Amino acid sequence: MKKSPSPLVSLIPVIILIALLFATIRIFGSDALSGSSQVSLLAATAVSIFIGMAFYKIAWKDIELAIINNISGVSPAIIILLIIGALSGAWMISGVVPTLIYYGIKVIHPSFFLTSTCIICALVSVMTGSSWTTIATIGIALMGIGRAQGFHDGWIAGAIISGAYFGDKMSPLSDTTVLAASVTDTPLFRHIRYMLITTVPSMIITLIIFTVVGLLYGGNDTAHIAEFASNLHTKFHITPWLLIVPIVTGILIAKRVPSIITLFISALLAGIFAIIFQPDLLLEIASSSGDFANKSDGIFKGVMMTFYGSTQLQTPDSTLTELVATRGMSGMLYTIWLILCAMCFGGSMTANGMVGSITSIFLKFMKKTVSLVSSTVAAGITLNLTTSDQYISIILTGNIFEDIYHKKGYEGRLLSRTIEDSVTVTSVLIPWNTCGMTQATILNVPTLTYLPYCFFNLISPLMSIIIASIGYKIIKKPVNNIT
């Protein structure tokens, strides 16, 4: 039987990764995603592989298989990312996002913008079951409204992500919700009802914070907001007809059409609307990269560039110019590159037995309910850090702790809730996790910039521990089940 690395040895690649990423982010800043973070992940992967093969006789084929399985597991997410890139560009250039921003500026008062943003994203995410879809659609529009009203990017992104991950955690349509329930063999709606005990207080505190900050916020003056709206209307053809695109998208989501198909149809429809309502903008985009034979060729070239490439439209307002710039599918390539490197790191750590060794540290502290839940929370966050993927972390946390909860007499729903309180909501706070990378790319806000403002995501793990310490609604089986 092969000997597994000790927890101390297993932490070596993690410590090296954290050190490299710290140096990378400090030196490269927002450009860290352009290659240096990927190199850091591969360097840490190499250290992990070297330790496993040189000292613990782990076969290369086992490591390679684990990496391949990891990458295979995120392949749907990679396809979704590419389509989201096309959708983001098409929704912007077609005028869908500008129309939502234009009407949103007129409807949402700055004092309640952060609170409204959080609630809107929560409702959309509950209905869609997807934080990614919510952030890639309504989230982008809300970023524009918030910037027009003068809010800091971190506050806006924090409100968007807090709401989106509330829905991702609570929706019966969410894959993470279904996964957490199934891994722990807990009925889905029993799992959701039990999560209300920790999730509702976390959201209430979050909304109170956003409301207080909004009421204290001075914001941009009315004249500036009016000028921003006017410039938006001048550049784009703003019309309620463009709202057909998000309405159709919402219907497809309600019909539970698969995410990839929904996002593809939404992007395609937005491209058609761009041709109908924004032909001049498509010609402007096409002319930026050279001449074209005739107007129809220019429009075709412009819409294709909107789907796959970067676009830059000039407006009188620098903030608006930055807002309406798009990156298309090509803008997602750095993120996909990072995801692939992160999966290499997670695969090597799993194959070497290092992930299991690190989580074994937490097993020593499980004497009471609060220590059991605290250990589960800590293990879940650690797995998010080391495997770089929330789905893998949910599965591993469930597998590691399921027997322990059962032997100690605790219900499966306590484990499923704790997994959601720790793994699902914190994945977006980690720069090299698939969720952190994705949302930072979609919103164009670095993970560490929005992290301090994602109050729901930060409060949820703490609330799980607090409720465990109180013992509210935590039912334990008779003592004779404990071994």
C-alpha positions, -999 to +999 in steps of 0.1 A: +000+000+000+014+034-010+021+059+017+003+092+014+021+125+019+017+140+054-005+172+058+027+193+062+042+179+030+009+183+012+008+220+021+041+227+003+026+231-032-003+252-017+021+275+001+043+279-030+012+286-051-001+313-027+034+329-025+037+329-063+002+343-068+008+370-041+039+381-059+022+379-093-008+400-082+015+425-065+037+430-095+013+425-125-019+438-108-049+434-131-027+419-158-019+389-136-046+369-156-026+374-188-001+347-182+017+350-149-010+334-128-011+305-152+026+300-149+023+302-111-003+274-112+018+252-135+049+258-113+029+247-082+016+217-102+052+207-111+062+209-074+032+187-065+040+161-092+077+161-083+069+154-046+044+127-055+066+109-080+100+113-063+090+105-027+058+086-028+061+066-060+029+079-076+028+068-112+027+095-139-003+078-156-023+082-124-015+119-122-022+123-159-056+105-156-066+127-127-057+159-146-076+146-177-107+138-156-105+173-140-103+190-174-131+168-187-153+178-158-150+216-166-154+212-204-191+223-203-180+253-183-154+262-209-181+260-237-204+282-216-176+307-211-170+310-248-208+315-254-210+340-226-182+360-243-202+361-275-234+369-256-218+398-236-205+414-268-238+409-287-260+421-258-239+453-256-236+462-293-272+453-301-282+478-275-298+454-251-276+463-222-276+500-230-314+499-231-315+481-197-290+507-183-310+536-198-343+526-182-326+514-150-310+548-144-344+564-146-360+538-123-335+529-096-327+556-071-290+558-062-298+556-024-313+521-030-292+510-059-270+485-040-300+470-022-320+468-054-291+452-073-287+425-047-324+417-046-328+418-084-298+394-089-311+371-061-346+369-078-331+363-112-307+337-099-334+318-080-355+317-112-325+307-134-306+285-109-274+300-123-252+327-109-231+327-141-261+334-163-274+361-139-241+379-137-234+376-175-268+392-184-285+414-158-252+418-138-234+435-167-264+460-171-263+467-133-226+473-135-233+500-161-261+516-140-239+516-109-209+532-127-232+559-141-244+566-106-208+569-094-204+537-073-171+520-068-167+488-089-161+468-058-194+478-042-214+471-075-198+437-081-202+428-044-240+435-046-243+416-079-224+386-066-241+385-032-275+384-049-265+359-076-249+334-052-280+336-029-300+323-058-273+298-068-274+284-033-312+284-028-327+276-063-339+241-069-327+246-105-291+252-093-266+225-101-247+232-069-278+229-048-288+196-065-252+183-062-248+191-025-282+174-017-274+143-038-238+139-025-252+138+011-283+117+001-306+145+013-340+152-004-337+184-024-364+205-009-356+193+026-321+206+019-333+239+007-357+244+036-329+237+061-306+262+044-331+290+051-320+289+087-285+302+078-292+318+045-320+342+054-301+358+083-270+362+061-290+379+034-308+402+058-275+414+072-262+418+037-292+439+027-289+461+058-253+468+050-261+478+014-291+499+025-271+518+050-242+524+026-267+535-001-285+560+022-251+575+033-239+576-003-238+610-020-233+597-055-230+616-088-251+647-092-283+644-112-269+664-141-241+639-146-265+610-146-288+628-171-258+635-193-247+599-191-282+587-201-282+613-229-249+601-243-261+565-241-292+574-261-272+593-287-248+565-293-273+536-293-308+532-307-327+528-274-360+511-279-383+488-258-382+463-287-347+453-276-361+440-243-375+411-264-340+395-261-339+393-222-376+383-222-370+354-246-339+344-226-360+344-194-387+322-211-360+297-222-347+296-187-382+291-172-387+263-197-355+247-183-338+247-216-301+237-211-278+266-203-256+262-234-286+262-257-302+291-239-271+313-240-264+304-276-300+314-287-298+346-267-265+356-283-277+347-318-310+367-312-290+397-299-268+395-330-299+397-353-312+427-333-278+444-337-282+441-375-317+455-372-312+483-347-275+492-346-262+488-382-242+521-380-223+507-349-215+475-367-201+495-396-180+515-371-167+483-356-159+468-390-141+500-402-118+499-371-100+469-385-098+479-422-119+485-453-148+465-465-163+461-500-199+473-493-223+481-465-237+446-462-201+432-459-193+457-433-224+448-412-216+411-415-180+418-405-191+440-376-215+414-361-189+386-364-163+408-347-189+415-319-192+378-313-155+368-313-134+399-308-128+431-289-148+462-298-143+499-289-169+525-295-160+562-290-184+583-269-182+618-253-180+602-219-149+582-210-168+561-184-193+552-210-166+544-236-151+520-211-184+505-202-195+497-238-162+482-248-165+444-253-141+415-256-162+387-272-152+351-271-115+361-273-118+379-240-125+346-223-094+328-235-072+340-207-098+327-182-100+294-200-062+291-200-063+298-162-090+272-157-070+245-176-039+253-154-060+252-123-074+218-132-038+206-137-030+217-101-062+202-086-057+169-105-021+165-093-030+173-057-058+148-058-038+120-075-010+124-050-033+121-021-025+156-009-061+169-009-072+140+014-041+145+036-049+182+040-085+177+049-075+150+074-062+179+096-097+190+103-109+155+113-089+158+146-110+187+159-144+171+156-156+167+192-188+188+194-213+201+168-197+235+164-162+219+159-177+194+134-193+222+114-163+245+117-141+217+104-164+211+075-164+248+066-126+250+069-122+219+048-146+231+021-128+265+018-095+247+017-107+224-011-119+255-030-084+268-026-066+236-036-088+220-063-098+254-078-133+242-087-165+243-066-180+211-080-150+190-071-149+207-037-186+199-031-181+162-040-149+158-020-163+175+011-194+154+010-174+122+005-150+130+033-175+140+059-206+118+051-195+088+072-183+110+101-217+129+103-235+095+101-214+079+128-217+109+151-255+108+147-261+140+127-286+143+099-274+145+063-290+179+058-266+194+083-237+184+061-254+194+029-262+229+043-227+233+056-212+224+022-234+251+006-226+276+033-188+271+028-180+258-007-207+272-030-205+308-019-167+311-013-156+298-047-162+332-063-139+348-038-108+329-048-089+344-078-077+311-092-110+292-087-131+287-118-159+309-103-136+336-092-118+337-126-151+337-145-169+364-126-139+387-125-137+383-163-174+388-170-177+419-147-142+432-156-135+437-119-105+418-103-115+392-077-096+409-049-113+442-057-149+429-052-140+403-024-144+427+006-179+438-006-194+403-012-210+404+022-234+375+017-205+352+006-183+363+036-211+360+062-225+326+051-197+304+064-196+324+097-234+321+100-232+283+096-208+281+125-229+305+147-261+285+142-241+253+150-229+269+182-265+278+192-276+243+182-308+256+166-327+229+146-297+206+148-311+171+156-288+143+167-296+106+168-292+085+200-257+082+214-254+045+207-249+053+170-216+070+178-184+050+172 
